[in-house]
């Protein structure tokens, strides 16, 4: 029962935080119109996606802050602080006046709030995985890690479902989108309550009792494990590039680039997220059997070969709905396969006293540079080179991960 309580508290908190962060992507077109008024709708969308990316750029700072707290004072404290701040920020966006009401201050405040949210997610993403895997140390890490990753997607999927409900019941009004953010702020109270009532991880507690914690865990990780930091950075980037193609860009891609209506766009994105959630545990179990490194390599090679044809099916001008759903299914399978074993692979790279800082910083640098920018980069590529261009970005990211991972050959873990 105790282990179940620990897992459920971490997963629920993770779902809440990723809902809070992801609800922004669901309402990008509406936020664009209210906070970035401009004659060209494409400019509005690009500016709004850039704000989405700015939040990601703060994730490494969040990794430094919460990684230090987590390695020195405990995983539980770091995760508790992050969910409080995230819930407050989500509520603030829901209450923030638009450009017509307070002028240039509206987008400035929006950017500031997203920066704070980025810091919070920087502490959450790696922290919740570490919290669960340390409590369940040695128990099917691929499967457990995939469940944690799936909970990230559940938060985004919940955001999409809430978006669909809001559009269905309230239409496309200038205020209805705010309900999604206000709901997220209230959910944060549930996550906070659950996290407050769990114990610290036995792995951290043992290190603390034996005085094995270090004063500067990030500097220690840089000095002793820089190759591992680099590989985890690129691993975070390649997994985020695929995941945020779905959770951060698909809503914009289908609605503004492929000209589907908002409800159908919500169905497409929700279907992709659902497939990722369902399939991720299967791929986590498979990674346990095959081995993390080998499994990730195989998946990257498959993605490099398959992603361009899949995108060509998605963007077929005939708008054959069944064909599009099948292509989305294939893309979601690839994204699920690359994401499933990522957390245990990254966490196993560092000693417990360096783990939170090492994983949180390197993972979030990769996500900030290569994942969080995926929506904005994809939109730019579509504008310049056509609707299939984002697939090439995925190919480049997978190739980079394969190349850089060879640096760890002398630094096995």
Secondary structure, DSSP 8 states (H G I E B T S, - for coil): -HHHHHHHHHHHHHHHHHHHHHHHHHTHHHHHHHHS--S-HHHHHHHHHHHHHHHHHTHHHHHHHHHHHHHHT-HHHHHHHHHHHHHHHHHHHHH---HHHHTTHHHHHHHHHHHHHHHHHHHHHHHHHHHHHHHTTTS-HHHHHHHHHHHHHHHHHHHHHHHHHHHHHHTT-TTTHHHHHHHHHHHHHHHHHHHHTS---HHHHHHHHTT---TTHHHHHHHH-HHHHHHHHHHHHHHHHHHHIIIIIHHHIIIIIS---HHHHHHHHHHHHHHHHHHHHHHHHHHHHH-HHHHHHHHHHHHHHHHHHHHHHHT-TT--HHHHHHHHHHHHHHHHHHHHTHHHHHHTTS-HHHHHHHHHHHHHHHIIIIITTHHHHHHHHHHHH-TTHHHHHHHHHHHHHHHHHGGGGGS--
